[in-house]
Amino acid sequence: MIENRRSWALRDRLGFYACWAAGLALCAIAAAVAIYMLVKGVSELRPAMLFERPSDGVDQRGQGGLLDPIAGSLLVTTIGIAIALPLGVGVALWLVEYARPFWLARLVESGVEVIAGTPSIVLAVFGLILFSESFLSVLSFKPEGADTAFGRSFLIAGAMMSLIALPLIVGATREGLNAIPGHVREASYALGKTKAATIRRVLLPTVRPNIAAGTALGMGRIIGDTAIIVILLGATARLQPLEDVFGPAGPLRGTGSTLTSFVYNNSPAGEGGAFEKAYAAAFVLLLIVVVLNLVVARIAGGAARQGGR
Amino acid sequence: MSTEQQHETLVPPPPPVRRIVIDDPPTIVPAPRGGATAAGGTAPTASFQRTERADAAGVERMRTHALSIAYGGKPAVKAVDLPVRQGEVLALIGPSGCGKTTLLRSLNRLTELTATASREGRITLDGGDVDELEVTELRRRVSMVFQQPNPFPMSIFDNVAYALREQGSKRPRKAELMEPVEDALRRAGLWDEVGTTLDHPALRLSGGQQQRLCIARALAARPEVLLMDEPCSALDPKSTARIEELILQLRDEVAVVIVTHNLQQAYRIADHVAFMWLGELEEYGPVEQIFGAAHSQRTLDYVSGAFG
């Protein structure tokens, strides 16, 4: 460093050291979490757990593994992203490339912000009320004799989860689109291309890394959310497919659990009682998040190979 | 040059002035040493000599008829009549904000992308009103190169093939487009540099190569008119010289309209020059007239560097 800090005012030197300390503290915390989870996870996780179903019922102290929660986490994330990705990219495109009339654009912007700011437990309760309406019973089922739907299923949990990922995807895509200079769009128009063609062949490929980043963030949020799972997925340890004429849709309309609800259930706060399995599940959850991020980064690589922006 | 001397006494310290010696035939004085000039300050490409053309004015391809354009009611271009001829380079010069770029962009109706822009008067392409053409068709025939090199984030090949392919599609396939793509790259003088690396990302090229790629991209669809909005202002002198050379080679097959702040550039490459002043076409004529014997005092002052 060229400047000698000894000439700084005491106040500035203190500030400088505080910044250093904050950075180091963050590293320490992150390392502590990672190492603790790694040690606990490795010592508690048996490979067989990945392929064993958990005990049927709440109590997990006996035999049983993590197969259903793992499948549940992946299923909910897939449904959530499958809804949020096209919706989020579409909203971002509309906001940046069209956004007329103006008042509607402001309304949509505010809507996205409100969703982003809503705690997931509130979304969950709202979802339960909404999807208990009997005309939406196709997403779960209608108990005999009841006049409301059950309101809990993978489809319902996934649908509400998509709202968690949506603002992140909209935000990232929008940021990417805003960063594309106007003359790039004009260059495409000046070659006789329509707006639709420009969006498809120039804008979307350009913002692919942004979309991937938003999707990765959204997946992380979905896979880590517990409130919506506990309320809207039933949090039954095993997948409980709905046995009906819909066949393959059975599991989607049935209940189940995810790794987060499994961890919650087996933590001291829950009723599962198998603390060691909670550690194992948390460890698997972290691994899945890391792998998903790598996969998304790889998918986004296509645009990066073309030099990005 | 009394106005110039006046100007210098009015504004101390005297601005660096680019002088065009007025005699016959016109010659150009080397660029001023030190200090940016009103004309943009791009370093001169001294080795480059103006090539005189033997034949006179070519076939008229485009013409504006009393064209006026306003942004939100504020006029930017006022009642301009201007012909664009095949086989020649037309340079639009004038101070900043005088409507050059607006006039250029109106020729392929890019001004319509600005919500507040309104237009009066007609623009014709080969005698037909451009409003009667599908706008995508018009822009294929009247293409444009921009100030900033702006290749798309795709391969070199795909950039050039972009205009040749169907809207939003990757068809026709690569093999069928190889010939026109190579042809466009050759015409843009880029083939020797990128012929073996067509699948490389276009954004890895140097700035000058990117701009020539943009020219190739614009040429691929065989336009009749090529609009260029200060195509060299973001480039170094060497790349500028390449592009000027290229423009001179292109003028036989395509009518070129170029906006430039660089008077020397206009002098080097233009056959006709239009001097714009506050939205009006102050003077239009052969390059020798504008730089050598301008009819209007304002043109005279501008090209001799008295203001800008």
Chai-1 contact restraints between the chains, C-beta under 6 A:
chainA,res_idxA,chainB,res_idxB,connection_type,confidence,min_distance_angstrom,max_distance_angstrom,comment,restraint_id
A,H183,B,F146,contact,1.0,0.0,6.0,A-B,restraint_1
A,H183,B,Q148,contact,1.0,0.0,6.0,A-B,restraint_2
A,H183,B,N150,contact,1.0,0.0,6.0,A-B,restraint_3
A,V184,B,N150,contact,1.0,0.0,6.0,A-B,restraint_4
A,E186,B,L110,contact,1.0,0.0,6.0,A-B,restraint_5
A,A187,B,F146,contact,1.0,0.0,6.0,A-B,restraint_6
A,A187,B,N150,contact,1.0,0.0,6.0,A-B,restraint_7
A,A190,B,R139,contact,1.0,0.0,6.0,A-B,restraint_8
A,A190,B,S143,contact,1.0,0.0,6.0,A-B,restraint_9
A,A190,B,M144,contact,1.0,0.0,6.0,A-B,restraint_10
A,L191,B,A163,contact,1.0,0.0,6.0,A-B,restraint_11
A,G192,B,T136,contact,1.0,0.0,6.0,A-B,restraint_12
A,G192,B,R139,contact,1.0,0.0,6.0,A-B,restraint_13
A,G192,B,R140,contact,1.0,0.0,6.0,A-B,restraint_14
A,T194,B,Q167,contact,1.0,0.0,6.0,A-B,restraint_15
A,A196,B,G168,contact,1.0,0.0,6.0,A-B,restraint_16
A,A197,B,Q167,contact,1.0,0.0,6.0,A-B,restraint_17
A,A197,B,G168,contact,1.0,0.0,6.0,A-B,restraint_18
A,R200,B,G168,contact,1.0,0.0,6.0,A-B,restraint_19
A,R201,B,G168,contact,1.0,0.0,6.0,A-B,restraint_20
A,V202,B,F152,contact,1.0,0.0,6.0,A-B,restraint_21
A,P205,B,P153,contact,1.0,0.0,6.0,A-B,restraint_22
A,T206,B,P153,contact,1.0,0.0,6.0,A-B,restraint_23
A,Q306,B,P153,contact,1.0,0.0,6.0,A-B,restraint_24
A,Q306,B,M154,contact,1.0,0.0,6.0,A-B,restraint_25
A,Q306,B,P201,contact,1.0,0.0,6.0,A-B,restraint_26
A,G307,B,P201,contact,1.0,0.0,6.0,A-B,restraint_27
A,G307,B,L203,contact,1.0,0.0,6.0,A-B,restraint_28
A,G307,B,R204,contact,1.0,0.0,6.0,A-B,restraint_29
